[in-house]
């Protein structure tokens, strides 16, 4: 990937995590790809913060970190 992929918002529904990027693109991937997130309550999911200059997402209470670049790469790999 070229450049830094940075997030600005995270939203959830019953099946997906949706990350809005700084350029307003939206990445959506299934929560089932991330077992700790799949098992979390909506309250726990909403308790996130951006880390590493907004290139990652952390759920401190779940002890879970997600790289936005990896999220995008993995979704493109699954689509191929």
PDB file of N, CA, C and O in Angstrom:
ATOM      1  N   UNK A   1       0.849  -1.182   0.000  1.00  0.00           N
ATOM      2  CA  UNK A   1       0.000   0.000   0.000  1.00  0.00           C
ATOM      3  C   UNK A   1       0.893   1.243   0.000  1.00  0.00           C
ATOM      4  O   UNK A   1       1.914   1.282   0.687  1.00  0.00           O
ATOM      5  N   UNK A   2       0.513   2.227  -0.752  1.00  0.00           N
ATOM      6  CA  UNK A   2       1.271   3.473  -0.804  1.00  0.00           C
ATOM      7  C   UNK A   2       0.629   4.504   0.113  1.00  0.00           C
ATOM      8  O   UNK A   2      -0.587   4.694   0.090  1.00  0.00           O
ATOM      9  N   UNK A   3       1.449   5.166   0.918  1.00  0.00           N
ATOM     10  CA  UNK A   3       0.933   6.192   1.809  1.00  0.00           C
ATOM     11  C   UNK A   3       0.246   5.582   3.013  1.00  0.00           C
ATOM     12  O   UNK A   3       0.095   4.366   3.127  1.00  0.00           O
ATOM     13  N   UNK A   4      -0.161   6.461   3.903  1.00  0.00           N
ATOM     14  CA  UNK A   4      -0.836   6.022   5.112  1.00  0.00           C
ATOM     15  C   UNK A   4      -2.343   6.055   4.904  1.00  0.00           C
ATOM     16  O   UNK A   4      -2.896   7.048   4.431  1.00  0.00           O
ATOM     17  N   UNK A   5      -2.988   4.978   5.255  1.00  0.00           N
ATOM     18  CA  UNK A   5      -4.442   4.910   5.197  1.00  0.00           C
ATOM     19  C   UNK A   5      -4.940   5.233   6.597  1.00  0.00           C
ATOM     20  O   UNK A   5      -4.697   4.480   7.540  1.00  0.00           O
ATOM     21  N   UNK A   6      -5.636   6.355   6.729  1.00  0.00           N
ATOM     22  CA  UNK A   6      -6.050   6.842   8.039  1.00  0.00           C
ATOM     23  C   UNK A   6      -7.564   6.840   8.174  1.00  0.00           C
ATOM     24  O   UNK A   6      -8.287   7.197   7.244  1.00  0.00           O
ATOM     25  N   UNK A   7      -8.025   6.436   9.337  1.00  0.00           N
ATOM     26  CA  UNK A   7      -9.447   6.424   9.636  1.00  0.00           C
ATOM     27  C   UNK A   7      -9.896   7.685  10.334  1.00  0.00           C
ATOM     28  O   UNK A   7      -9.104   8.393  10.956  1.00  0.00           O
ATOM     29  N   UNK A   8     -11.210   7.957  10.215  1.00  0.00           N
ATOM     30  CA  UNK A   8     -11.763   9.090  10.968  1.00  0.00           C
ATOM     31  C   UNK A   8     -13.020   8.722  11.740  1.00  0.00           C
ATOM     32  O   UNK A   8     -13.386   9.435  12.674  1.00  0.00           O
ATOM     33  N   UNK A   9     -13.693   7.633  11.385  1.00  0.00           N
ATOM     34  CA  UNK A   9     -14.883   7.178  12.114  1.00  0.00           C
ATOM     35  C   UNK A   9     -15.006   5.667  12.005  1.00  0.00           C
ATOM     36  O   UNK A   9     -14.557   5.065  11.030  1.00  0.00           O
ATOM     37  N   UNK A  10     -15.612   5.068  13.004  1.00  0.00           N
ATOM     38  CA  UNK A  10     -15.896   3.635  12.991  1.00  0.00           C
ATOM     39  C   UNK A  10     -17.357   3.451  13.371  1.00  0.00           C
ATOM     40  O   UNK A  10     -17.838   4.041  14.338  1.00  0.00           O
ATOM     41  N   UNK A  11     -18.059   2.625  12.598  1.00  0.00           N
ATOM     42  CA  UNK A  11     -19.460   2.293  12.865  1.00  0.00           C
ATOM     43  C   UNK A  11     -19.621   0.783  12.775  1.00  0.00           C
ATOM     44  O   UNK A  11     -18.822   0.091  12.143  1.00  0.00           O
ATOM     45  N   UNK A  12     -20.655   0.295  13.411  1.00  0.00           N
ATOM     46  CA  UNK A  12     -20.922  -1.142  13.431  1.00  0.00           C
ATOM     47  C   UNK A  12     -22.389  -1.388  13.140  1.00  0.00           C
ATOM     48  O   UNK A  12     -23.246  -0.557  13.441  1.00  0.00           O
ATOM     49  N   UNK A  13     -22.668  -2.548  12.549  1.00  0.00           N
ATOM     50  CA  UNK A  13     -24.029  -3.054  12.531  1.00  0.00           C
ATOM     51  C   UNK A  13     -23.927  -4.492  13.042  1.00  0.00           C
ATOM     52  O   UNK A  13     -22.893  -4.867  13.594  1.00  0.00           O
ATOM     53  N   UNK A  14     -24.938  -5.278  12.878  1.00  0.00           N
ATOM     54  CA  UNK A  14     -24.919  -6.625  13.457  1.00  0.00           C
ATOM     55  C   UNK A  14     -23.865  -7.539  12.835  1.00  0.00           C
ATOM     56  O   UNK A  14     -23.425  -8.501  13.466  1.00  0.00           O
ATOM     57  N   UNK A  15     -23.456  -7.240  11.594  1.00  0.00           N
ATOM     58  CA  UNK A  15     -22.532  -8.127  10.906  1.00  0.00           C
ATOM     59  C   UNK A  15     -21.205  -7.508  10.502  1.00  0.00           C
ATOM     60  O   UNK A  15     -20.237  -8.234  10.279  1.00  0.00           O
ATOM     61  N   UNK A  16     -21.133  -6.184  10.403  1.00  0.00           N
ATOM     62  CA  UNK A  16     -19.958  -5.543   9.816  1.00  0.00           C
ATOM     63  C   UNK A  16     -19.371  -4.439  10.679  1.00  0.00           C
ATOM     64  O   UNK A  16     -20.059  -3.802  11.478  1.00  0.00           O
ATOM     65  N   UNK A  17     -18.071  -4.238  10.488  1.00  0.00           N
ATOM     66  CA  UNK A  17     -17.397  -3.054  10.983  1.00  0.00           C
ATOM     67  C   UNK A  17     -17.179  -2.163   9.758  1.00  0.00           C
ATOM     68  O   UNK A  17     -16.717  -2.631   8.717  1.00  0.00           O
ATOM     69  N   UNK A  18     -17.511  -0.893   9.887  1.00  0.00           N
ATOM     70  CA  UNK A  18     -17.381   0.080   8.801  1.00  0.00           C
ATOM     71  C   UNK A  18     -16.425   1.169   9.263  1.00  0.00           C
ATOM     72  O   UNK A  18     -16.657   1.811  10.288  1.00  0.00           O
ATOM     73  N   UNK A  19     -15.355   1.377   8.513  1.00  0.00           N
ATOM     74  CA  UNK A  19     -14.385   2.414   8.847  1.00  0.00           C
ATOM     75  C   UNK A  19     -14.415   3.466   7.742  1.00  0.00           C
ATOM     76  O   UNK A  19     -14.155   3.164   6.577  1.00  0.00           O
ATOM     77  N   UNK A  20     -14.733   4.696   8.120  1.00  0.00           N
ATOM     78  CA  UNK A  20     -14.677   5.809   7.187  1.00  0.00           C
ATOM     79  C   UNK A  20     -13.258   6.367   7.218  1.00  0.00           C
ATOM     80  O   UNK A  20     -12.735   6.714   8.277  1.00  0.00           O
ATOM     81  N   UNK A  21     -12.651   6.445   6.044  1.00  0.00           N
ATOM     82  CA  UNK A  21     -11.285   6.941   5.930  1.00  0.00           C
ATOM     83  C   UNK A  21     -11.273   8.456   5.819  1.00  0.00           C
ATOM     84  O   UNK A  21     -12.306   9.077   5.569  1.00  0.00           O
ATOM     85  N   UNK A  22     -10.104   9.044   6.004  1.00  0.00           N
ATOM     86  CA  UNK A  22      -9.977  10.501   5.917  1.00  0.00           C
ATOM     87  C   UNK A  22     -10.409  11.047   4.562  1.00  0.00           C
ATOM     88  O   UNK A  22     -10.852  12.191   4.470  1.00  0.00           O
ATOM     89  N   UNK A  23     -10.282  10.233   3.500  1.00  0.00           N
ATOM     90  CA  UNK A  23     -10.698  10.683   2.165  1.00  0.00           C
ATOM     91  C   UNK A  23     -12.163  10.332   1.866  1.00  0.00           C
ATOM     92  O   UNK A  23     -12.613  10.443   0.726  1.00  0.00           O
ATOM     93  N   UNK A  24     -12.899   9.908   2.900  1.00  0.00           N
ATOM     94  CA  UNK A  24     -14.328   9.584   2.869  1.00  0.00           C
ATOM     95  C   UNK A  24     -14.681   8.256   2.208  1.00  0.00           C
ATOM     96  O   UNK A  24     -15.864   7.950   2.058  1.00  0.00           O
ATOM     97  N   UNK A  25     -13.688   7.457   1.807  1.00  0.00           N
ATOM     98  CA  UNK A  25     -13.998   6.082   1.394  1.00  0.00           C
ATOM     99  C   UNK A  25     -14.406   5.313   2.644  1.00  0.00           C
ATOM    100  O   UNK A  25     -14.025   5.679   3.756  1.00  0.00           O
ATOM    101  N   UNK A  26     -15.176   4.251   2.460  1.00  0.00           N
ATOM    102  CA  UNK A  26     -15.607   3.418   3.582  1.00  0.00           C
ATOM    103  C   UNK A  26     -15.167   1.980   3.326  1.00  0.00           C
ATOM    104  O   UNK A  26     -15.436   1.413   2.267  1.00  0.00           O
ATOM    105  N   UNK A  27     -14.494   1.406   4.303  1.00  0.00           N
ATOM    106  CA  UNK A  27     -14.114   0.000   4.280  1.00  0.00           C
ATOM    107  C   UNK A  27     -15.087  -0.738   5.185  1.00  0.00           C
ATOM    108  O   UNK A  27     -15.291  -0.338   6.331  1.00  0.00           O
ATOM    109  N   UNK A  28     -15.684  -1.801   4.688  1.00  0.00           N
ATOM    110  CA  UNK A  28     -16.582  -2.623   5.505  1.00  0.00           C
ATOM    111  C   UNK A  28     -16.108  -4.069   5.437  1.00  0.00           C
ATOM    112  O   UNK A  28     -15.919  -4.621   4.353  1.00  0.00           O
ATOM    113  N   UNK A  29     -15.919  -4.668   6.592  1.00  0.00           N
ATOM    114  CA  UNK A  29     -15.537  -6.074   6.651  1.00  0.00           C
ATOM    115  C   UNK A  29     -16.378  -6.775   7.713  1.00  0.00           C
ATOM    116  O   UNK A  29     -16.837  -6.142   8.664  1.00  0.00           O
ATOM    117  N   UNK A  30     -16.581  -8.083   7.550  1.00  0.00           N
ATOM    118  CA  UNK A  30     -17.396  -8.818   8.521  1.00  0.00           C
ATOM    119  C   UNK A  30     -16.749  -8.870   9.900  1.00  0.00           C
ATOM    120  O   UNK A  30     -15.545  -9.092  10.026  1.00  0.00           O
ATOM    121  N   UNK A  31     -17.551  -8.665  10.916  1.00  0.00           N
ATOM    122  CA  UNK A  31     -17.054  -8.792  12.286  1.00  0.00           C
ATOM    123  C   UNK A  31     -16.523 -10.192  12.562  1.00  0.00           C
ATOM    124  O   UNK A  31     -15.630 -10.363  13.391  1.00  0.00           O
ATOM    125  N   UNK A  32     -17.069 -11.204  11.869  1.00  0.00           N
ATOM    126  CA  UNK A  32     -16.632 -12.584  12.122  1.00  0.00           C
ATOM    127  C   UNK A  32     -15.166 -12.811  11.752  1.00  0.00           C
ATOM    128  O   UNK A  32     -14.587 -13.827  12.136  1.00  0.00           O
ATOM    129  N   UNK A  33     -14.560 -11.886  11.016  1.00  0.00           N
ATOM    130  CA  UNK A  33     -13.133 -11.984  10.715  1.00  0.00           C
ATOM    131  C   UNK A  33     -12.284 -11.663  11.935  1.00  0.00           C
ATOM    132  O   UNK A  33     -11.101 -12.004  11.976  1.00  0.00           O
ATOM    133  N   UNK A  34     -12.870 -11.018  12.920  1.00  0.00           N
ATOM    134  CA  UNK A  34     -12.146 -10.566  14.111  1.00  0.00           C
ATOM    135  C   UNK A  34     -12.871 -11.115  15.344  1.00  0.00           C
ATOM    136  O   UNK A  34     -13.762 -10.462  15.889  1.00  0.00           O
ATOM    137  N   UNK A  35     -12.489 -12.306  15.775  1.00  0.00           N
ATOM    138  CA  UNK A  35     -13.210 -13.016  16.844  1.00  0.00           C
ATOM    139  C   UNK A  35     -13.435 -12.177  18.110  1.00  0.00           C
ATOM    140  O   UNK A  35     -14.541 -12.200  18.648  1.00  0.00           O
ATOM    141  N   UNK A  36     -12.434 -11.437  18.606  1.00  0.00           N
ATOM    142  CA  UNK A  36     -12.692 -10.630  19.808  1.00  0.00           C
ATOM    143  C   UNK A  36     -13.778  -9.573  19.584  1.00  0.00           C
ATOM    144  O   UNK A  36     -14.544  -9.265  20.497  1.00  0.00           O
ATOM    145  N   UNK A  37     -13.842  -9.022  18.379  1.00  0.00           N
ATOM    146  CA  UNK A  37     -14.877  -8.026  18.087  1.00  0.00           C
ATOM    147  C   UNK A  37     -16.231  -8.683  17.889  1.00  0.00           C
ATOM    148  O   UNK A  37     -17.257  -8.136  18.291  1.00  0.00           O
ATOM    149  N   UNK A  38     -16.235  -9.850  17.272  1.00  0.00           N
ATOM    150  CA  UNK A  38     -17.487 -10.576  17.041  1.00  0.00           C
ATOM    151  C   UNK A  38     -18.172 -10.922  18.367  1.00  0.00           C
ATOM    152  O   UNK A  38     -19.400 -10.917  18.453  1.00  0.00           O
ATOM    153  N   UNK A  39     -17.382 -11.219  19.394  1.00  0.00           N
ATOM    154  CA  UNK A  39     -17.921 -11.613  20.690  1.00  0.00           C
ATOM    155  C   UNK A  39     -18.255 -10.424  21.590  1.00  0.00           C
ATOM    156  O   UNK A  39     -18.889 -10.595  22.631  1.00  0.00           O
ATOM    157  N   UNK A  40     -17.834  -9.227  21.196  1.00  0.00           N
ATOM    158  CA  UNK A  40     -18.007  -8.039  22.034  1.00  0.00           C
ATOM    159  C   UNK A  40     -19.430  -7.490  21.975  1.00  0.00           C
ATOM    160  O   UNK A  40     -20.156  -7.711  21.006  1.00  0.00           O
ATOM    161  N   UNK A  41     -19.811  -6.777  23.021  1.00  0.00           N
ATOM    162  CA  UNK A  41     -21.102  -6.091  23.027  1.00  0.00           C
ATOM    163  C   UNK A  41     -20.984  -4.813  22.198  1.00  0.00           C
ATOM    164  O   UNK A  41     -19.876  -4.347  21.934  1.00  0.00           O
ATOM    165  N   UNK A  42     -22.101  -4.255  21.793  1.00  0.00           N
ATOM    166  CA  UNK A  42     -22.082  -3.017  21.023  1.00  0.00           C
ATOM    167  C   UNK A  42     -21.445  -1.891  21.845  1.00  0.00           C
ATOM    168  O   UNK A  42     -20.754  -1.031  21.299  1.00  0.00           O
ATOM    169  N   UNK A  43     -21.678  -1.904  23.147  1.00  0.00           N
ATOM    170  CA  UNK A  43     -21.062  -0.911  24.028  1.00  0.00           C
ATOM    171  C   UNK A  43     -19.543  -1.043  24.004  1.00  0.00           C
ATOM    172  O   UNK A  43     -18.836  -0.037  23.947  1.00  0.00           O
ATOM    173  N   UNK A  44     -19.039  -2.262  24.048  1.00  0.00           N
ATOM    174  CA  UNK A  44     -17.597  -2.487  23.979  1.00  0.00           C
ATOM    175  C   UNK A  44     -17.045  -2.067  22.615  1.00  0.00           C
ATOM    176  O   UNK A  44     -15.968  -1.477  22.536  1.00  0.00           O
ATOM    177  N   UNK A  45     -17.776  -2.367  21.548  1.00  0.00           N
ATOM    178  CA  UNK A  45     -17.326  -1.995  20.205  1.00  0.00           C
ATOM    179  C   UNK A  45     -17.221  -0.485  20.045  1.00  0.00           C
ATOM    180  O   UNK A  45     -16.305   0.016  19.393  1.00  0.00           O
ATOM    181  N   UNK A  46     -18.148   0.226  20.633  1.00  0.00           N
ATOM    182  CA  UNK A  46     -18.151   1.687  20.510  1.00  0.00           C
ATOM    183  C   UNK A  46     -17.041   2.344  21.331  1.00  0.00           C
ATOM    184  O   UNK A  46     -16.744   3.524  21.146  1.00  0.00           O
ATOM    185  N   UNK A  47     -16.438   1.590  22.225  1.00  0.00           N
ATOM    186  CA  UNK A  47     -15.380   2.121  23.089  1.00  0.00           C
ATOM    187  C   UNK A  47     -14.011   1.879  22.436  1.00  0.00           C
ATOM    188  O   UNK A  47     -13.191   1.117  22.949  1.00  0.00           O
ATOM    189  N   UNK A  48     -13.785   2.541  21.300  1.00  0.00           N
ATOM    190  CA  UNK A  48     -12.535   2.405  20.555  1.00  0.00           C
ATOM    191  C   UNK A  48     -11.824   3.754  20.523  1.00  0.00           C
ATOM    192  O   UNK A  48     -12.400   4.789  20.861  1.00  0.00           O
ATOM    193  N   UNK A  49     -10.570   3.716  20.112  1.00  0.00           N
ATOM    194  CA  UNK A  49      -9.856   4.957  19.824  1.00  0.00           C
ATOM    195  C   UNK A  49      -8.886   4.675  18.686  1.00  0.00           C
ATOM    196  O   UNK A  49      -8.422   3.549  18.506  1.00  0.00           O
ATOM    197  N   UNK A  50      -8.591   5.724  17.921  1.00  0.00           N
ATOM    198  CA  UNK A  50      -7.602   5.602  16.863  1.00  0.00           C
ATOM    199  C   UNK A  50      -6.217   5.702  17.482  1.00  0.00           C
ATOM    200  O   UNK A  50      -5.994   6.464  18.423  1.00  0.00           O
ATOM    201  N   UNK A  51      -5.290   4.919  16.939  1.00  0.00           N
ATOM    202  CA  UNK A  51      -3.909   4.914  17.406  1.00  0.00           C
ATOM    203  C   UNK A  51      -2.980   5.044  16.202  1.00  0.00           C
ATOM    204  O   UNK A  51      -3.417   4.939  15.056  1.00  0.00           O
ATOM    205  N   UNK A  52      -1.712   5.272  16.470  1.00  0.00           N
ATOM    206  CA  UNK A  52      -0.684   5.319  15.421  1.00  0.00           C
ATOM    207  C   UNK A  52      -1.050   6.293  14.311  1.00  0.00           C
ATOM    208  O   UNK A  52      -1.103   5.919  13.139  1.00  0.00           O
ATOM    209  N   UNK A  53      -1.302   7.538  14.683  1.00  0.00           N
ATOM    210  CA  UNK A  53      -1.651   8.594  13.715  1.00  0.00           C
ATOM    211  C   UNK A  53      -2.883   8.225  12.893  1.00  0.00           C
ATOM    212  O   UNK A  53      -2.944   8.502  11.695  1.00  0.00           O
ATOM    213  N   UNK A  54      -3.861   7.601  13.541  1.00  0.00           N
ATOM    214  CA  UNK A  54      -5.138   7.199  12.930  1.00  0.00           C
ATOM    215  C   UNK A  54      -5.008   6.080  11.896  1.00  0.00           C
ATOM    216  O   UNK A  54      -5.892   5.921  11.053  1.00  0.00           O
ATOM    217  N   UNK A  55      -3.930   5.310  11.945  1.00  0.00           N
ATOM    218  CA  UNK A  55      -3.771   4.187  11.023  1.00  0.00           C
ATOM    219  C   UNK A  55      -4.205   2.865  11.651  1.00  0.00           C
ATOM    220  O   UNK A  55      -4.219   1.831  10.983  1.00  0.00           O
ATOM    221  N   UNK A  56      -4.554   2.900  12.920  1.00  0.00           N
ATOM    222  CA  UNK A  56      -5.005   1.712  13.629  1.00  0.00           C
ATOM    223  C   UNK A  56      -6.127   2.050  14.581  1.00  0.00           C
ATOM    224  O   UNK A  56      -6.364   3.213  14.907  1.00  0.00           O
ATOM    225  N   UNK A  57      -6.815   1.007  15.020  1.00  0.00           N
ATOM    226  CA  UNK A  57      -7.937   1.151  15.954  1.00  0.00           C
ATOM    227  C   UNK A  57      -7.639   0.263  17.150  1.00  0.00           C
ATOM    228  O   UNK A  57      -7.195  -0.874  16.997  1.00  0.00           O
ATOM    229  N   UNK A  58      -7.889   0.794  18.344  1.00  0.00           N
ATOM    230  CA  UNK A  58      -7.655   0.036  19.566  1.00  0.00           C
ATOM    231  C   UNK A  58      -8.934  -0.047  20.389  1.00  0.00           C
ATOM    232  O   UNK A  58      -9.646   0.942  20.563  1.00  0.00           O
ATOM    233  N   UNK A  59      -9.209  -1.242  20.889  1.00  0.00           N
ATOM    234  CA  UNK A  59     -10.252  -1.471  21.881  1.00  0.00           C
ATOM    235  C   UNK A  59      -9.509  -1.906  23.143  1.00  0.00           C
ATOM    236  O   UNK A  59      -9.216  -3.086  23.336  1.00  0.00           O
ATOM    237  N   UNK A  60      -9.216  -0.938  23.984  1.00  0.00           N
ATOM    238  CA  UNK A  60      -8.380  -1.193  25.163  1.00  0.00           C
ATOM    239  C   UNK A  60      -9.005  -2.244  26.072  1.00  0.00           C
ATOM    240  O   UNK A  60      -8.302  -3.137  26.545  1.00  0.00           O
ATOM    241  N   UNK A  61     -10.307  -2.160  26.327  1.00  0.00           N
ATOM    242  CA  UNK A  61     -10.977  -3.109  27.221  1.00  0.00           C
ATOM    243  C   UNK A  61     -10.957  -4.532  26.666  1.00  0.00           C
ATOM    244  O   UNK A  61     -11.022  -5.498  27.427  1.00  0.00           O
ATOM    245  N   UNK A  62     -10.867  -4.664  25.345  1.00  0.00           N
ATOM    246  CA  UNK A  62     -10.824  -5.979  24.708  1.00  0.00           C
ATOM    247  C   UNK A  62      -9.391  -6.438  24.444  1.00  0.00           C
ATOM    248  O   UNK A  62      -9.163  -7.570  24.017  1.00  0.00           O
ATOM    249  N   UNK A  63      -8.416  -5.541  24.706  1.00  0.00           N
ATOM    250  CA  UNK A  63      -7.011  -5.803  24.404  1.00  0.00           C
ATOM    251  C   UNK A  63      -6.858  -6.236  22.948  1.00  0.00           C
ATOM    252  O   UNK A  63      -6.250  -7.262  22.644  1.00  0.00           O
ATOM    253  N   UNK A  64      -7.435  -5.411  22.045  1.00  0.00           N
ATOM    254  CA  UNK A  64      -7.441  -5.748  20.619  1.00  0.00           C
ATOM    255  C   UNK A  64      -7.070  -4.519  19.800  1.00  0.00           C
ATOM    256  O   UNK A  64      -7.523  -3.408  20.073  1.00  0.00           O
ATOM    257  N   UNK A  65      -6.230  -4.746  18.784  1.00  0.00           N
ATOM    258  CA  UNK A  65      -5.790  -3.691  17.881  1.00  0.00           C
ATOM    259  C   UNK A  65      -6.037  -4.146  16.448  1.00  0.00           C
ATOM    260  O   UNK A  65      -5.884  -5.324  16.126  1.00  0.00           O
ATOM    261  N   UNK A  66      -6.414  -3.215  15.603  1.00  0.00           N
ATOM    262  CA  UNK A  66      -6.699  -3.520  14.203  1.00  0.00           C
ATOM    263  C   UNK A  66      -6.033  -2.470  13.331  1.00  0.00           C
ATOM    264  O   UNK A  66      -6.276  -1.274  13.494  1.00  0.00           O
ATOM    265  N   UNK A  67      -5.199  -2.914  12.414  1.00  0.00           N
ATOM    266  CA  UNK A  67      -4.562  -2.027  11.447  1.00  0.00           C
ATOM    267  C   UNK A  67      -5.547  -1.772  10.305  1.00  0.00           C
ATOM    268  O   UNK A  67      -6.089  -2.718   9.732  1.00  0.00           O
ATOM    269  N   UNK A  68      -5.778  -0.515   9.976  1.00  0.00           N
ATOM    270  CA  UNK A  68      -6.713  -0.189   8.893  1.00  0.00           C
ATOM    271  C   UNK A  68      -6.146  -0.656   7.557  1.00  0.00           C
ATOM    272  O   UNK A  68      -6.894  -1.131   6.702  1.00  0.00           O
ATOM    273  N   UNK A  69      -4.841  -0.529   7.369  1.00  0.00           N
ATOM    274  CA  UNK A  69      -4.221  -1.008   6.131  1.00  0.00           C
ATOM    275  C   UNK A  69      -4.391  -2.517   5.978  1.00  0.00           C
ATOM    276  O   UNK A  69      -4.689  -3.005   4.888  1.00  0.00           O
ATOM    277  N   UNK A  70      -4.200  -3.253   7.070  1.00  0.00           N
ATOM    278  CA  UNK A  70      -4.386  -4.719   7.026  1.00  0.00           C
ATOM    279  C   UNK A  70      -5.841  -5.064   6.756  1.00  0.00           C
ATOM    280  O   UNK A  70      -6.136  -6.014   6.032  1.00  0.00           O
ATOM    281  N   UNK A  71      -6.735  -4.304   7.330  1.00  0.00           N
ATOM    282  CA  UNK A  71      -8.171  -4.510   7.111  1.00  0.00           C
ATOM    283  C   UNK A  71      -8.494  -4.364   5.619  1.00  0.00           C
ATOM    284  O   UNK A  71      -9.221  -5.181   5.054  1.00  0.00           O
ATOM    285  N   UNK A  72      -7.955  -3.333   4.994  1.00  0.00           N
ATOM    286  CA  UNK A  72      -8.183  -3.097   3.575  1.00  0.00           C
ATOM    287  C   UNK A  72      -7.537  -4.190   2.732  1.00  0.00           C
ATOM    288  O   UNK A  72      -8.163  -4.701   1.803  1.00  0.00           O
ATOM    289  N   UNK A  73      -6.303  -4.552   3.039  1.00  0.00           N
ATOM    290  CA  UNK A  73      -5.599  -5.582   2.281  1.00  0.00           C
ATOM    291  C   UNK A  73      -6.313  -6.923   2.383  1.00  0.00           C
ATOM    292  O   UNK A  73      -6.453  -7.634   1.388  1.00  0.00           O
ATOM    293  N   UNK A  74      -6.760  -7.266   3.575  1.00  0.00           N
ATOM    294  CA  UNK A  74      -7.452  -8.534   3.794  1.00  0.00           C
ATOM    295  C   UNK A  74      -8.777  -8.575   3.040  1.00  0.00           C
ATOM    296  O   UNK A  74      -9.148  -9.610   2.487  1.00  0.00           O
ATOM    297  N   UNK A  75      -9.490  -7.447   3.016  1.00  0.00           N
ATOM    298  CA  UNK A  75     -10.768  -7.414   2.285  1.00  0.00           C
ATOM    299  C   UNK A  75     -10.535  -7.543   0.794  1.00  0.00           C
ATOM    300  O   UNK A  75     -11.343  -8.164   0.103  1.00  0.00           O
ATOM    301  N   UNK A  76      -9.445  -6.969   0.272  1.00  0.00           N
ATOM    302  CA  UNK A  76      -9.146  -7.094  -1.157  1.00  0.00           C
ATOM    303  C   UNK A  76      -8.719  -8.516  -1.484  1.00  0.00           C
ATOM    304  O   UNK A  76      -9.037  -9.029  -2.557  1.00  0.00           O
ATOM    305  N   UNK A  77      -7.999  -9.156  -0.567  1.00  0.00           N
ATOM    306  CA  UNK A  77      -7.555 -10.536  -0.755  1.00  0.00           C
ATOM    307  C   UNK A  77      -8.774 -11.472  -0.798  1.00  0.00           C
ATOM    308  O   UNK A  77      -8.836 -12.374  -1.634  1.00  0.00           O
ATOM    309  N   UNK A  78      -9.726 -11.258   0.090  1.00  0.00           N
ATOM    310  CA  UNK A  78     -10.933 -12.097   0.139  1.00  0.00           C
ATOM    311  C   UNK A  78     -11.778 -11.920  -1.118  1.00  0.00           C
ATOM    312  O   UNK A  78     -12.444 -12.858  -1.558  1.00  0.00           O
ATOM    313  N   UNK A  79     -11.754 -10.706  -1.704  1.00  0.00           N
ATOM    314  CA  UNK A  79     -12.553 -10.426  -2.887  1.00  0.00           C
ATOM    315  C   UNK A  79     -11.956 -11.067  -4.150  1.00  0.00           C
ATOM    316  O   UNK A  79     -12.665 -11.296  -5.130  1.00  0.00           O
ATOM    317  N   UNK A  80     -10.660 -11.350  -4.117  1.00  0.00           N
ATOM    318  CA  UNK A  80      -9.977 -11.889  -5.309  1.00  0.00           C
ATOM    319  C   UNK A  80     -10.293 -13.347  -5.533  1.00  0.00           C
ATOM    320  O   UNK A  80      -9.800 -13.946  -6.489  1.00  0.00           O
TER     321      UNK A  80
END
